[in-house]
Amino acid sequence: MATRDPRRVDTPLRRQLSGSETARPSALDAFRQARRTFLAGDRVDMQALARTLNVDRATLYRWVGSREQLLAEVLWSLIDPTIARLRKAHSAAPGQPAAPAQRAAASDPAAHSQSPAAAVITGTVRSVIANQGMQRFLDREGDLALRLLTTRASDFETRLIALIGELVSAEAAAGRLGAAVPMEDLPYLLVRVMESYIYLGLITGEHPDPDRAARVINALLPGPPPASQLSQDNTGAAC
């Protein structure tokens, strides 16, 4: 009986890498193509997407649920890693040197007292406003965008509130946050502030303004009082 040479195993991956077999499209391929289309500033059209993937529309809808559900996943795939990247940029373990973003902010008087949580959230607002694909989506399908991003039509806002809640809870537990707003109310309030300034053009017709958002967010998320102030407060309490 002939033995099979393990070095010459024929697998779907080997065949696809060699070009002898074409990979079948999947739900993930649909998502990736939709994301590329969105970031290019073009409308995500289900018929065009199905044609690009060489599948029928029934298959595409079975994969992604609906156009609205697909768009919600694309939108989440943009904001979730943005927040993760900003958290990493603005974090520093106790006793460790500040992250580059924190060192850069230290030279800016306006950002000197900004808490890491505020830096992450204001950075997210700036990133969303600067994203050309997002702005084209808001210009072209504003009503749909507001419905998907700010209502129960999708779970985008619910996920964002949970993510912001995890951020502020971690910062408060680490002693880097001195917010006066109750912690159970803070995530919802912050998300609503973010939405108010990101979608300003749809709400009031004004141009989205990340600086206005930053002022409000900084006020809601101050850093802890300086050690000197805490010492004075303790001294006064003792008297």
C-alpha positions in Angstrom: 0.0 0.0 0.0 1.4 3.3 -1.0 2.0 5.9 1.7 0.9 9.5 1.3 3.6 12.1 1.3 2.5 14.7 4.0 4.5 17.3 2.1 2.2 17.0 -0.9 -1.2 17.0 0.9 -3.8 18.5 -1.4 -6.0 20.9 0.6 -8.6 23.6 -0.5 -6.1 26.2 0.8 -3.3 24.8 -1.3 -5.5 24.7 -4.4 -6.7 28.3 -3.8 -3.2 29.6 -3.2 -2.1 27.9 -6.5 -5.1 29.3 -8.4 -6.4 25.9 -9.4 -9.6 26.4 -7.3 -11.6 29.5 -6.6 -12.7 30.1 -3.1 -16.4 30.1 -2.5 -17.7 33.5 -1.3 -19.0 33.7 2.3 -20.8 36.1 4.6 -17.4 37.4 5.7 -16.6 38.2 2.0 -19.9 40.1 1.8 -19.0 42.1 4.9 -15.5 42.9 3.7 -16.7 44.1 0.3 -19.5 46.2 1.8 -16.9 47.7 4.2 -14.6 48.6 1.3 -17.5 50.1 -0.6 -18.5 52.2 2.4 -15.0 53.5 3.1 -14.7 54.5 -0.6 -17.8 56.7 0.0 -20.0 54.7 -2.2 -23.5 53.4 -1.5 -23.7 49.8 -0.3 -26.1 48.3 -2.8 -27.3 44.8 -2.2 -27.8 43.9 -5.8 -24.4 45.2 -6.8 -22.8 43.4 -3.8 -24.5 40.1 -4.8 -23.3 40.5 -8.3 -19.7 41.2 -7.2 -19.7 38.1 -5.1 -21.4 36.1 -7.8 -24.3 34.9 -5.6 -28.0 35.6 -5.7 -29.7 38.1 -3.5 -31.5 35.5 -1.5 -28.1 34.0 -0.5 -26.7 37.4 0.4 -29.7 38.3 2.6 -29.5 34.9 4.3 -25.8 35.7 5.1 -26.2 39.3 6.4 -29.9 39.5 7.5 -30.7 42.8 5.7 -29.0 45.8 4.3 -29.6 47.7 7.6 -28.0 44.9 9.6 -25.0 44.8 7.3 -24.5 48.5 7.5 -24.7 48.4 11.3 -21.9 45.8 11.3 -19.8 47.9 9.0 -20.3 50.9 11.2 -19.4 49.0 14.3 -16.3 47.6 12.6 -15.1 51.2 12.3 -15.8 52.6 15.7 -14.9 49.5 17.9 -11.2 49.3 16.8 -10.9 53.1 16.8 -11.8 53.2 20.5 -9.5 50.3 21.2 -6.6 52.1 19.4 -7.2 55.3 21.3 -7.5 53.5 24.6 -4.1 51.9 24.0 -2.6 55.3 22.9 -3.9 57.1 26.1 -3.2 54.4 28.6 -0.1 53.9 30.9 0.3 51.4 33.6 1.0 52.7 37.1 4.7 53.6 37.4 5.2 53.4 33.6 6.1 56.2 31.2 3.1 57.9 29.6 2.0 56.7 26.2 3.1 58.9 23.2 -0.3 60.4 22.9 -0.2 61.5 26.6 3.3 63.0 26.2 2.1 65.0 23.2 -0.9 66.2 25.1 1.2 67.3 28.0 2.7 70.1 25.9 -0.8 71.4 25.1 -2.2 73.6 27.9 -5.7 73.0 26.7 -5.3 69.2 26.9 -3.0 69.2 30.0 -5.8 68.3 32.5 -7.8 66.1 30.1 -8.5 62.6 31.5 -7.6 59.6 29.5 -11.3 58.7 29.2 -12.0 62.1 27.8 -9.1 61.9 25.4 -10.4 58.5 24.0 -13.9 59.8 23.5 -13.0 63.1 22.0 -10.5 61.3 19.7 -13.3 59.0 18.6 -15.6 61.9 17.8 -12.8 63.5 15.7 -12.1 60.2 13.9 -15.8 59.7 13.0 -16.2 63.3 11.8 -13.0 63.0 9.7 -14.0 59.6 8.1 -15.0 60.5 4.5 -17.0 57.3 4.0 -19.1 58.1 7.1 -19.7 61.7 6.1 -20.8 60.6 2.6 -23.2 58.1 4.3 -24.6 60.8 6.5 -25.0 63.2 3.5 -26.7 60.6 1.3 -28.7 58.6 3.8 -29.0 60.7 6.9 -32.4 59.5 8.1 -31.3 55.9 7.8 -28.0 56.7 9.6 -29.8 58.3 12.5 -32.2 55.4 12.7 -29.4 52.8 12.7 -27.0 54.6 15.0 -29.3 56.3 17.6 -32.4 54.1 17.9 -33.5 50.6 18.6 -33.5 49.9 14.9 -30.1 48.2 15.5 -28.0 47.4 18.5 -25.3 49.8 17.5 -26.1 52.3 20.2 -26.5 49.6 22.8 -23.1 48.2 22.1 -21.5 51.7 22.1 -23.0 52.5 25.5 -21.7 49.3 26.9 -18.3 49.9 25.4 -18.1 53.5 26.8 -19.4 52.2 30.1 -16.5 49.7 30.3 -14.1 52.5 29.5 -15.2 54.9 32.2 -15.6 52.2 34.8 -12.0 51.0 34.2 -10.7 54.6 34.3 -12.6 55.3 37.5 -11.4 52.1 39.1 -7.8 53.1 38.2 -8.2 56.5 39.9 -7.8 58.4 36.6 -11.4 59.9 36.5 -13.1 62.3 38.8 -16.6 62.5 37.2 -19.4 64.0 39.3 -22.2 62.4 37.2 -23.3 59.0 38.6 -21.5 56.1 36.9 -24.8 54.4 35.9 -25.9 57.5 33.9 -22.5 58.5 32.5 -22.2 56.1 29.5 -25.6 57.0 28.1 -25.0 60.7 28.6 -21.6 60.5 26.9 -22.9 58.6 23.9 -25.7 61.1 23.5 -23.2 64.0 23.6 -21.1 62.2 21.0 -24.1 61.8 18.7 -25.2 65.3 19.2 -22.0 66.7 17.8 -21.2 64.0 15.2 -24.7 64.3 13.6 -25.0 68.1 14.1 -25.5 68.7 10.4 -28.6 66.4 10.4 -30.0 67.8 13.6 -29.5 71.6 13.2 -27.8 72.0 9.9 -24.6 73.2 11.4 -21.2 71.8 10.5 -20.0 69.0 12.9 -17.7 70.5 15.4 -15.3 68.2 17.4 -14.0 71.1 19.5 -17.4 71.8 20.9 -17.9 68.2 21.7 -14.4 68.1 23.4 -15.4 71.0 25.7 -18.5 69.2 26.9 -16.8 65.8 27.2 -13.9 67.2 29.1 -16.3 68.8 31.6 -18.1 65.5 32.1 -14.8 63.5 32.4 -12.4 65.5 34.5 -9.2 63.9 35.8 -8.8 63.3 39.5 -8.0 66.4 41.6 -4.3 67.2 42.0 -2.6 65.7 45.0 -1.9 69.2 46.4 -5.7 69.9 46.3 -6.5 66.7 48.0 -3.9 67.5 50.7 -5.5 70.9 51.2 -9.0 69.4 51.4 -7.9 66.9 53.9 -6.2 69.6 56.0 -9.3 71.7 55.9 -11.5 68.8 57.0 -9.2 68.1 59.9 -9.5 71.7 61.1 
